[in-house]
Amino acid sequence: MTGSSAGHGGIDTKKFLGTFRWDRGAVPVGDGGSWKAQGGVEGKAAVTDFLFKRPDTKGGMRHISTSGQADCRRQRPIPGAIAASPRTSTDARRAQELQSLEHSVAHSIAAAESVTAAMTAAIRAICETEGWECGRYFRPDSEAGVLRFGESWGIQDPAIQEFLERSREIVYRPVPG
């Protein structure tokens, strides 16, 4: 089915014809997100199981694995023009990410010298896996019946660090309903 969106997560593949992967929000997975690091993408080399992700129609990211050969039928090949057979690998990739996250969190907890260090390492692992800039944990204060700031992790960005610092003052109280 040429141009069909069947099996492509609702994405109309016709709109990608004549464009580069990076023109439509696709990002390579691994190698620091660099397209240049993906050998065959800009040259004439073949690519095997090249993994990238692109936004889907629901606002999430869809992982795609493709193998193929650069399209050299033209006198001057267009970088990124690959005659390939893509296959969606979102579910398999997500399962792999979650399993890796589980191992990372378990290792962080086992290696931590304190509860604070374990929580911080677990938050960091989750944030890095999910591509989040920061994460916070609010611990229950059962005497007061509230949630108070516990631990956090964030990238080294002044705005993120200020957000986390201000979070220390937040107390969540139960609300009716």
Secondary structure, 3 states (H helix, E strand, C coil): CCCCCCCCCCCCHHHHCCCCHHHHCCEECCHHHCCCCCHHHCCCCCEEEEEEEEECCCCCEEEEEEEEEECCCCCCCCCCCEEECCEECHHHHHHHHHHHHHHHHHHHHHHCCCHHHHHHHHHHHHHHHHCCCEEEEEEEECCCCEEEEEEEEECCCHHHHHHHHHHCCCEECCCCC
